Amino acid sequence: MKYFLTGLLMLLLSGHVTAGIPEISLEKAPVDRADQKSIERGAKFFATVCMACHTLIYLRYDKLAEKAGVTYAKMPVNVKWPQGSVPPDLSLEASARGVDWIYTYLHSFYQDKARPTGMNNLLVANTMMPGIITAYQGLQTLATDNRQSETINHDWQWYDLLLLKSKGTMDPQKFDATVADLVNFLAYASEPYQEQQHRLGWKVLLFLVIFFIFAYLLKREYWKDVK
């Protein structure tokens, strides 16, 4: 019930636009669910950074996740954010919001001294998530000269509205690649058997095609003497 209420609250907030800041478009996430190495790197990053607050309850028995250190025993099941809110479980996040949403969200943190955490987000205004990603990306601030919410039909992206004030431990290319790996892992976490299902599906279709051919030949052989 707590996860449901928290998810509902975040969904409502995601449609909110802070006064003076235009709504941004989602950036395309360079995700490849067939890239096993990328998924493994994302799993390790999740175990090291994200699992301090977030859980993956529905991925507790996955071998790839366990190898990276994502195990139920290590998950912060009872962790709470300020004001008693519970960090959402991310097992189904990619299915619920989409990989582009997650990718854009993780790029869109900026400094906001009015917030209890000192951080805010373009995509989810007044987010309760602290800027843990800032250590890697660097500290971003609003580019106030670009905050032209009255502009009509402008396709705003997060990088149009934010400026890098101080560097993080990763350069922009490395940070983009790391976030892509993390999002790739979360896509895997939401549907860990998708690739196997696709392969099985093609095998089933191939079997049906072959079966149809033999069934058709058998039908012709059976009916050729029937007048």
Summary of the structure (lengths in Angstrom):
residues: 227
radius of gyration: 23.1
end to end distance: 68.3
largest distance: 88.8
contacts: 615
relative contact order: 0.17
helix: 52%
strand: 7%
